Amino acid sequence: MTIIQSKGLYKSYDNEHERVDAVIDCNLQIEEGECVIIYGDKDSGKTTLLNLLGGFERPTSGMVYLNQHNLTAYSDDQLAVLRRKEIGYLFQKDSLIPEMTVYENILIPVALAKSKLDKDYFDMLVYQLHLTGVLSCYPRQLTTNQFQCATFARALINNPSVILADEPTEHLYVNIAMDVIGLLKQMVRILRKTLVITSQDSEISEMANHIIRLQNGYVVEDNRIG
């Protein structure tokens, strides 16, 4: 089943008296349960494309569908409601609020969505991510892996259909980065989610079963593996 689809997607920006074409004529289909890597150099358009696919930015032209919802037809308020339900987002340089415990940080999306916490799901999530013993800790007390796992738990807590991760390993050593992506893939497999990651790292791209490569805003590769 196709969970994300783009048709003729185009996004441009005005940047100091010139137009920047960030994403150009992008036509993609992402299937449910896939691990997708959007791969490319800096300024290739990866983050812009990810934001368009998640409804965080509006395209200049073209359409985006998420679970058969036409995002381009939604109002800002409707998009906000849909995102809270369907999408878990790991931002570039993601951070936890330092004055809040791990437990409190994880529950932020639940509060924003004004939804009820599924305690069984929460317990399973923190167990699988090895966070059970650090829920009362503050971010400064965590190891690098624990910190990343806490951000994963926060992205997953509302049980979204899709996880979007914008270069989640950019500032990590290679061995830690591979462990982090491996754990994220494991969680997505257990929960039967779709994972879309942007990366400049060719080693991380080898962990995907669907590779999309961008160059100067164009999709120059769109291959499924296996």
N, C-alpha and C positions, 0 to 999 in steps of 0.2 A: 504494500500500500504506500502510495506517495504521501509523505507528510509535509514536505516543503517543496514548492515549485515557484520558479521565477520565469516570467515571459517578457522578453525585450527590455530587460531592466537596465536603466540608464540613470546615472547620478553625476551631476556636475556641481562645482562650487565656483564662486567668484573669489579670487585670491589676489589682492593687490593689483587691480586693473587687468587681470587676465582670468580666463575661464580654465578651470582644471577639470578634466574628465576623469572622474575617479573610478567609475564602473561603466562599461560600455557594452550594450546589447548582450546582456547576460541571460542565458536560457539554461536553467538547471532543474533537475529532479532529484530529490533526496528521499530515499525510501525509509520506512519505519525500521528502527533497529540498526541502522548503519552507523559505523564510526567513520566520519568524514573529516579529512584534513584539507583545509583551504591553504595552499602553500604558495609562497612567493616572497620576493625580496621586499625590503622596506619601501613603502609608498607604492606598492603594486595594486593597492585597493582592497586588501584583505579585510581590514577592520570595517571599512565602509560597507563592503558586501555583507559581512556578518550582521552589522546593524540594520541593514535593509531587510535581510531575511527574517530578523527578529522583530521588525516593526519599530525599532528604536529611531530610525530615520525614515523619512519619506523619499521615494524616488522622484527624480525629475520627470521621468516617464517610465512606462512599463508597469507590470503587476507582480505582486507576491502573494502566494497562497500558503497558509499554514493550517493544516488539518481541514482543508477545503474552505477556510475563511479567507475572503479577499481582503487582505490588510489595507490595500490602497483605498478601499471604499469605507473604511472605518474612521470615525471621529477620534480625536486624541483620547477622550475619556473611554471610548469603547476599546481602543487599543491597549490602554493601561489595564483594564479589567482582563482582557484576553491574555496579555503577557503574564500577569500574575498567575493565571491558571495554567497556561501552556508552556511557559519558558522559564528555565533556570539559567541565569547568566553569570558567568565568571569573567569579570572585567580584567583588562590589562592592569597590572600592578594592583590587583585586588587586595583589599585590606579589611581587617576586622576593627571594630570600634574599640579603642584601647581601654576605655573606662567600663566596658561591659564584659561579663564572663563569656566563656565559650558557649554555654547554654543560652544566654541572653542573645548573643550574636546570631546563633543558628535560628532563633525564633523570630527574628526581625521580619522576614517575608510573611509569616503567619499573621503577625500583627497588622502589617500593611494591607493584606488581603482581607482582614477582618474575618478570618476563618477559624475553625476549631482545630486544635492540634490533635492529630491522630497519634496517640501515645504509643501504640504497638509499632507503627511505622517509624516513629522517632527512635524508639529503642533499637529497632533493627538497623537503622541508619547509623547511629553512633557506634553500635557494636561492630558493624562491618568496616567502619572507618577508624576503628581503634581509638575512639574518643571517650569511651565510657569513664575512664579514670581521670579525665582532665576537664570535665564539664564545668567545674567550679573555678577553674584557672582563668587567668587573664591572658590576652594575646602575647604579652611580653614574656610569659612563662613557658611558652610552647616551643618545641623544636620546629625546624623548617617544615618537615613533613606533617607534623600535627597542625601547624598553621594552615597549610594548604588543604588538609583534610577537613578542617573546620569550615573553610570557604566552600568546599564541595558540599558539605552537609547543609550549609545555608542555601546553596543553589538548588538542592534536591528536596528541601523540606516540604514544599508545597506539592510534591509529587508531579512535576511537570512532564509533558510529553517529550520535550526537546531540551537538551543542554547545549548552550552556546558558550564557548570558551575562547576568549581573545588572548592568544599567546600566554597561556597560564604558566608556562615554564620559562619565560623569557629571562628571568633573573636568577635561575637555578643552575647549579652545576649539572653536567650532562647525566651523571649517574643518578642524581636525585630526580632530575626531570623525567628520566625514563621510568623510575619507580612511581612517580606521581601520576604520569599518564597511564601507566599500567593499572594502577589502583582505580583511577577514574573510569577506565574502560571496563574493569571488573564490575564496578558499581552499576554502570549503565547496562551491562549484560544481565546482571542479577535482577535489575528493576525493569528490564526490557524498554529502555529509553533509546532515543536517537541522540547521538553526540556529534557536534560540529565544532571543530577546533581550527583556529588560525595559527600558523607557525612559519618561521623562517628556517626551521631545523629539519634537514633532510632525514635525519635519523628518526625523528618523531613521525614524519610522513610515512615511514615504513610500517608503522603500527596500525595504519588505517586499512579499511577494505574499500574505501572510495576516496580517490585523490582528485582534487580540483586545483589546478595551478593557474595563478593569475600573473599577467605581465602587462604593465602599463594600463591596467583597467580591463584588459581582455582576458577571457577564459581561453587559455592555450592548451589545456589538457583537462579532460574529464573522463577518468577511467575507474572502473570497478575492478577489484582484484579478487580472484577466486570465484 
